Amino acid sequence: MKAKVRFAPSPTGHLHVGGLRTALFNYLYAKKVDGKIVLRIEDTDQSRKVENAVENLISTFEALNISFDEGPTQGGGCGPYFQSERLSIYNEHIKLLLDSGDAYPCFCPAEKLEETRKKQSDAKHTIKYDRHCLRLDAAEARKRIEKEPHVIRMKVPSEEEVVFYDVVRERVAIRCEELDDQVLIKSDGFPTYHFANVVDDHLMGITHVLRGEEWLSSTPKHVLLYQFFNWKQPKFIHLPLLLNPDKSKLSKRQGDVAVEDYLNKGYLPETLINFVALLGWHPKNEQELFSLSELEKEFSVKRINKSGAVFDIEKLKWMNSQYLKNLPIETIMNYAAPVFKSEGLETTDVRKFNAVVENARKRADTIHEMIEHSIPFYTELQYSDEDKNLLQNESSQKVLTYFSEKLSGLSKWTEAEIKSLVNETGETTGVKGKDLYAPLRLALFGTAHGPDIPLLINILDVDTAVNRIKLHI
């Protein structure tokens, strides 16, 4: 039997870093073992559903080159893939648990439940349902279930221990007395996560469940449900928590913002995949940069860490800078083009755009930072009074005058010839070092520091360079 995994997000907003990590690890595992991955939308909490969240989720995965074998857009033999379209399936299965006595209706109003929780909290007892409705006569319960608002709870065995094996945590044992009689069906008729995910995982043939460590404490309840139905449970693989640098849990206020936002800030899809893959998993050697295809071959659940993974934004920036420098120039141009256009920078001159991107990608951490290094090639330069004074001093005027005259006389040129001309200008005028280079860069690029002068002229072209210099003579 082939391995089959799933990513089952709730449509409550954008895909965040934690969700991407879960999806990516499932995807990589499926690829490594030649299995399948399912996208299932857990939309049973209708109050939190966000319009267009599913479409946004799918488009984000497309941008990251992560694909699914089954799901809302792909179809498959185990649909529907929206839980809200599977209510009849859950109703059928909850009846089985009611008939077997492994579940029961609860009619307690919210006020009573809150009162019970407060008493337990004040007495420093475990907060759990007091099983008031479990003691109801069966005939009475059947009558009330037709007329009164109610939920359906699972009946946790009283004197047992739930034991399961987690690939990362190994043997995990929980005493049943620590578990609450979990609500399985809410008063609106929709299932809770705990019930729906077990039923769906079984019916969809899920063999391995890779999910965040925050679900570890709920797993005993899921194991009990598998036992109630007499189903084979999948293998569980709980991923370590994502942490801030101060070791607090990663939150949306800090690093766990929407993946789409990182893409919009100029982080590359290749970077995000690589960076997130290393959040809680380590390769067998010291290699840090991996393409998606390399990760598919290298990934192993045996190298998932137990300890929390720190989200280091500086590491993300460094990694992005490496991809900017090393990906094919055509790839970076494709990523940069829409950003340049949004800033009003022309990209139709392919020679110039190529040269601008080649220069900027060596100096930036993100696509947006590339803009900062590119604007002077496209716009009229602005100067401070200090810069104007530098350009007008005697030695600067010698340099600018000689260099522009010689440059304008060149019909054909190379960067090496421009470099020789810069040296010739210094020897002829007697101006050396920064007094030679600063006025040339200022006139050409608007700053005394930056790219080499031959590169500036290569990007601008000789005529534009001469015109810029002559503005200051």
MIGUDREN-19190 format. One record per residue: x, y, z of N, C-alpha, C in turn. Coordinates in steps of 0.1 Angstrom, whole numbers, plus 5000, padded with zeros to 4 digits. Layout:
N
XYZXYZXYZ/...
***
This chain:
473
500849885000500050005000500950135000/500650214991501450344990501150435001/502150515005501950615016501050725010/500250775019499350885015499250985027/499551105024499451215035498451325031/498251415040497351525037497751645043/497351765037497451895043496051945044/495651975056494252005059494052135066/494152245059494052375065492652415067/492452515076491152575077491152705069/490052735062490052865054489752985062/490653015071490453125080491353245077/492053245066492953355062494053305053/495053375053496253345044497053235050/497853165041498753065046499853125053/500153075065501253135074502353035074/503453085079504753005079504552865085/503852855096503552725103502852635094/501852685087501052605077501852555066/502752645061503652615049504552505054/505152505066506052405070505352265071/504052265076503352145077503052085062/502652175054502352135040503652085033/504752155035505952125028506451985033/506451965046506951835051506051715046/504751735045503951635040504251615025/504451725018504751715003506051635001/507151675009508451615007508451465011/507651435021507551295025506951215014/505851265008505151194997506051174985/506851284982507751274971508851174973/509351174986510451084989510050934988/508850904992508450754992507550724981/507450814971506550794959505150764964/504650854973503350844978502450954972/501350984978500451084973500151184985/499751304981499451404990498051464987/497251484997495851534995495751675001/495051764994494651885000493151875004/492951895017491551885022491252015030/490152075027489752195034488852175046/489352205058488552185070487852305073/486652325067485852445068484552415077/484752335088483552305096483252425106/484252505108483952625117483552745108/482252745105481652845096481852985100/481953005114482053145119483353205116/484353125113485753175111486153175096/485253125088485553115074485753255067/486853265059487153385053486953375038/486253465032486053465017487353465009/487353384999488553374990489753314996/489653265009490853205015491353085008/490453005003490852874996491552914983/491053004976491653054963493053104966/493153184976494453244980495453134984/494953034991495852924995496352854983/495452824974495852744962496852824953/496652954952497553044944498853054950/498953054964500253064971501052934968/500352824969501052694966501552684952/500752744943501252744929502452834927/502552944934503653034934504952964939/504752864949505852794955506152664948/505452634938505652514930505352384938/504452394948503952274955502652234949/502552104945501352054939500751944948/499451914946498751804953498251704943/498151584947497551474939496051464939/495451504950494051514952493651644959/492451694956492051814963490951884956/490552004961489352074955489552094940/490752124935490952154921491352034913/492051944919492451824912491351714911/490451714921489551604922490251484928/489651364926490151244931489051144935/489451024939488450924943487950934957/488351024965488051024979487251154983/486751234974486051354977484751334983/483951444987484351584985485551614994/486251724990487451764997487251885005/486051935006485652035016484851965027/485151975039484451905050483051945051/482752075048481352115048480452045039/481051975029480251895019480251745023/480751715035480751575040479951555052/478951635055478151625067477451495068/476951445057476151325058477051205062/478351215058479351115062479551115077/479651235082479951245097478651195104/477551235099476251195106476151035107/476550975096476450835095477450765105/478550825107479550765116479350805130/478650915133478350955147477250855152/476350815143475350725147475950595152/476950555145477650425149478150435163/478750555167479350565180478150575191/477050645187475950655196475350515199/475250435188474750295190475650205198/476950225197477950145204478150195219/477650315222477850365235479150435237/479850465226481150535227480950685225/479650725223479350865223477950885229/477751015233476451035240476051185237/474751215238474351355236474451435249/474851565248474951645259474051775257/473251805267472251915265472652025274/473752025281474152125291474352265284/473652365289473852495283475252555286/475652655279476952715281477152765295/476152815301476252875314476652765324/476052655323476352545332477752495330/478152485318479552435315480552535321/480252665320481152765325481252755340/480052735346480052725361480852605366/480752495358481452375362482952395360/483352465349484752495347485352575358/484552675363485052765373485252695386/484252605390484352525402485652445402/485852375390487052295389488352375390/488352485384489452575384489752625398/488752665405488952715419489452605428/489052475425489452365433490752305428/491352365418492552325412492452175407/491352145401491152015395491252025380/491451905374491551905359490251955353/490252045344489052105338488552015327/487351955330486751865320485251855323/484551805313483151785315482751695326/481751725334481451645346480551525343/480251505330479451385326477951385331/477451505333476051515338475151445328/475251465315474351405306474551255303/475751205307475951065305475050985314/474651045325473750975335472350975331/471951045320470551055316470050915312/468750895314468150765309468150765294/468450655288468650645273467350685266/466250645271464950685265464750835265/465050895277464851045278465851115269/467051065268468051125259467551125244/466951015240466450995226465351095224/464451115234463351215232463951355231/464851395240465351525240466251565228/466851455222467751485211467051535199/465651505198464851545187464451685188/464451745200463851875202464751975208/465751935215466652035222468052055215/468552175217469952195212470852105220/471852045213472751955220474051935212/474951885218476251835212476351685214/477251625206477551485208479051475214/479151405225480551395231480951245230/482351235229482851095230482951055245/482750925247482850875260484250815262/485050885270486450835272486350725282/487050615280487050505290487650555303/487050505314487450565327488850515332/489150395330490350345337491250275326/491750355318492650295307493850395305/494750355298495850435293495950425278/495950545272496050545257497550555254/498050465246499450455242499450465226/500350545221500550545207502050575205/502450555192503850575189503950685179/504750785182505050895173506450885168/506650905155507950885149508950975155/508551095159509551185165509651175180/508451155187508451145201508551005207/508450915198508550765201507250735209/507450655220506250605228505650725236/504350745234503550845242502450775249/502250795262501250735270500450835278/499150835277498350935284497250855292/497050885304495950825312494650885308/493650805307492350845302491650945312/492050935324491451025334491851175332/492851195324493351325321492651385308/491851295302491151345289489751385292/489251485284487951535285487051455275/485751445278484851385269484651485257/485451475248485551575237484251585229/483851705226482751725217483151685203/482251595197482551545184481651615173/480351645177479451715168478951835176/479051955170478652075177477152095175/476652195182475152215182474652255169/475552305160475052345147475052225137/475452105142475451995134476751965127/477652055128478952045121479951965131/480851885125481751815134482851905139/483451865150484751935154485851875146/487051945147488251895141488551755145/488451725157488851595163488051475156/486751495154485951385148486151385133/486051495126486051505112487451455106/488551495113489851455107490051305108/489551245119489751105120488951025110/487651065108486851005098487351015084/487751145081488251165068489651105065/490551105075491851035073491650895070/490650825077490450685075489850665061/488850735057488150715045488950755033/489850845035490750895024492050805023/492150715032493350625032494650685036/494550785045495750855050496650755058/497850735055498750645062499650705072/499950835069500850915078500351055081/500251085093499751225097500951305102/501351405094502451495098501751625101/501951675114501251795118502051855129/501651975133502452045144502351985158/503352015166503351955179502151995188/501552105184500452155192499252055192/499251965183498251855182498551735189/499751725195500251605202499251575214/498851675221497951645233496651595229/496151625217494851585212494951445206/496051395203496251265196495651145204/495751145217495051035224493551025221/492851135220491451135217491251075203/492151105194492051055180492350905180/493250865188493550715189492350645194/491650705204490450635210489450625199/489250725191488250715180488550605170/489850595167490250485158489950345165/490050335178489750215185488250195185/487450295188486050285188485550225175/486050275163485650235150486350105146/487250055154488049935150488849965137/489350085135490150115124491650115127/492450085116493850095118494250245118/495050285128495450425129496650445120/496750575116497950605108499250625117/500350635110501550675118501550825120/501850865133501851005137503251055137/503451175131504651245131504451395134/504751425147504451565151505751645150/505551765143506651855140506951945152/508151985154508452065166507852205164/507752275176507152415176508152505168/507552605163508252715157508452825167/509652875169509952975180510553095174/510353205182511053335179512453315185/513353415181514753405186514853405201/513853465208513853465223513253335228/512953235220512453105223510953105227/510253225225508853225227508153165215/506953125216506253055205506053165193/506353115181506153205170504753255169/504553385167503253435166503153525153/501853555150501653635138502153775140/502353815152502853955155504353955152/504953845152506453845150506753775137/507253655136507653595124506653525116/505553485122504553395115503553475107/504053555098503053635090502753545077/501853605069501453525057502553505048/502653385042503653355032503553455020/502353485017502153575006502853715009/502853755021503453885025504953875023/505553755026507053745023507253745009/506453685001506653684986506553834981/505553904987505354044983506454134987/507154094998508354175003509654144995/509554054985510654034977511453904980/510953824989511653694991511153594981/512153524976511853434964511253304969/510353244960509753114964510853004967/511953004960513052904963513552924977/513753054981514253084994513253035005/511953065003511053025014510952875015/510952805004510952655005512152605012/513252655009514552615015514552645030/514252765033514252815047513352735056/512052725051511052655059511352505061/512052445050512352305051513352285063/514152385066515152365077514652405091/513352435091512752465104512152335111/513052265117512652145124513152015117/513952035107514551915100515951955096/516851855097518251875094518751775083/519551825074520051735064521251645070/521751555062522751465068524151525067/524251635061525551705061525351855064/526451935061526352075065525752165054/525252105043524652175032523452265037/523352385032522252475037521352515025/521852515013521052555002520552434994/519252424993518652304986517552354976/517552304964516452324955515352234960/514152264955512952174959513252034954/513752014943514051874938515051804947/516051884952517051824961516451784974/515551874979514851844991513951714990/513351694979512551574976513351454978/514551454974515451334975516051324989/516351434995517151435008516251415020/514951455019514151455031513951325037/513951315051513651195058513051235071/511951165075511251195088512151155099/513151075097514051035108514951155112/515051255104515851365108515051495111/513751465115512951575121513351585136/513551715140514051735153512951735164/513351705176512351715187512251855192/513351925193513352055199512852165190/512352275195511752375187512652435177/512152485166512952545155512752695156/513952765156513952915157513752975143/512853065142512653145130513553265130/514553265123515653375123515453455110/514953575111514753655099516053695093/517053705100518353735095518853625086/518653505090519053385082518153385070/516953415070516053425059516653525049/517053645054517553745045518853695038/519753635046520953585041520753485030/519853385032519553285023518953345010/518053445011517453505000518553574991/519553634998520653704991521453604983/521553474988522353374981521553334968/520253324970519453284958519453394947/519353524952519453634943520753624935/521853594941523153594935523253474925/522753364929523053234922522053174913/520853214914519853164904520153224890/519753164879519953214866519453364865/520153444858519753584857518353594851/517953504842516653514836515553494846/515853404856514853374867514653504875/515753564879515753684887515053804879/515353814867514653914858513153894858/512653764857511253744857510653774871/511353754882510753794895510853944897/511854004891512054154893511154234884/510754184873510054274863508854334868/507854254874506654324879506954424890/507954394898508254494909508854624903/509754604893510254724887509154804880/508254734873507154804866506254884876/506054814888505154884898505855014903/507155024902507855134907508155234895/507555204884507655294872509055284865/509755174867511055154861510955074848/511455114838511255054825512054924824/511454824818512054694816512154644801/511654734792511554684778512954684771/513854774776515254764771515954644778/515854534771516354414777517854414781/518654474773520054484776520254564789/519654674790519854754802519254694814/518054634813517354564824518254454829/518754374820519654264824520854314832/521454424827522654474834522254534847/521154604848520654654861520454554871/519754444867519454334876520754264880/521654244871522854174874523654254885/523654384883524354464893523654464907/522254484907521554494919521454364927/521354254920521254124928522454094936/523554144933524754124941524854204954/523954304954523954404965522754404974/521754314971520454324978520154194985/519354204995518754085002517454034997/516754134991515354104985515154174972/514154134965513854194952513554344954/512954384965512654524967513854604970/514854544977516054614979516854634966/516654544956517254564943516754694937/515554734940514954864934515854984939/516254984952517055084957518355104950/518954994945520154994938520055014923/518755034919518455044904517955174900/517255244910516555374906517455474900/518755494905519555594899519855574884/519655454879519855424865518755474856/517655504863516355544855515855684858/516355744868515655874872516755984873/516256104873517156224874517756224888/519056244889519756234902519556364910/519456344923519356454933520656464941/520956584944522256604951522056694963/522856664973522856754985523856864982/523856974991524757084989526157034990/526456944999527756885001528256824988/527356744982527756674970527956774958/527156874958527356984948528657054949/529057074962530357144964531457054960/531356924963532456824959532556824944/531456824937531556814922532056944916/531957054923532457184917533857224921/534457144930535857184934536857164923/537957224924538957234913539357094908/539757004917540156874912539056794906/537856804911536756734905536456784891/536556914889536256964876537356914866/538556904870539656854861539256714857/538856634867538556494864537356484855/536256554858535056544850535256594836/535956704834536256754821537056664812/538156614818539056524810538356394806/537756334816537056204814535956214804/535056314805533956324796534356354782/535456434780535956464766536456334760/537256254768537856134762536756024760/535756024769534655924768533855954756/533556074753532656104742533256074729/534656064729535356034716535355884713/534855804722534955654720533755614712/534055544700532955494692532555354696/533655274700533455144705534255134718/533755054727534455044740534054914747/534954884757534654774766534854824780/534454744790534654784804536154794807/536954714801538354724803538954854798/538454894786538855024781538455144789/537255134795536755234804537655244817/538055124822538855124833540255194830/540755164818542055224814541855374813/540655424809540455564807540355634821/539855564831539755614844541155634849/542055534847543455544852544155654845/543955664832544555774824544155904829/542855924832542356044838543056084851/543355984859544056014872545456054869/546155984860547556014857547656154850/546756194842546856314834546456434843/545456424852545056534861545856534874/546456424877547256424890546356394902/545056354899544156334910544056184912/544156134925544255994928543155954938/542955824940542155774950540655814950/540155844962538755884962538456014956/539456104955539256234948539056214933/539556094928539256064914537955994912/537655894920536455814918535155874923/535255954934534056004940533256094931/533956194924533156284916532656214903/533356114898532856034887531555954891/531655894903530455814907529255914910/529556024917528556114920527856164907/528556204897528056254885527256144877/527656024878527055914870525855854878/526055844891525055754899524455824911/524955944914524356024925524855994939/525855904939526455874952527955844950/528655884961530155864960530655724961/529755634965530055494967529055414959/529555304953528655214945529355134936/528755094924529355014915530555074908/531454984903532555034896532155124884/533055224881532655314871532455254857/533355154853533055084840531755024839/531254964851529954894851528855004850/529055114857528055224856527855264841/528955284834528855334820528255224811/528655094814528054984806526554984807/526055004819524555004821523955134815/524555244817523955374813524055394798/525155344792525655364778526455494778/527355514769528355624768527655754767/526655764758525955894756525355944769/524555864776523955904788524955934799/526055864799527055894809527756024807/528056054794528656184791527656304794/526356284791525456384794525256414809/525356304817525256324831526456394837/527656364832528856434836528856584832/528356614820528456744815527456844823/526456784830525656864838526356934849/527556884853528256934864529557004860/529757034847530957104843530657244840/
***
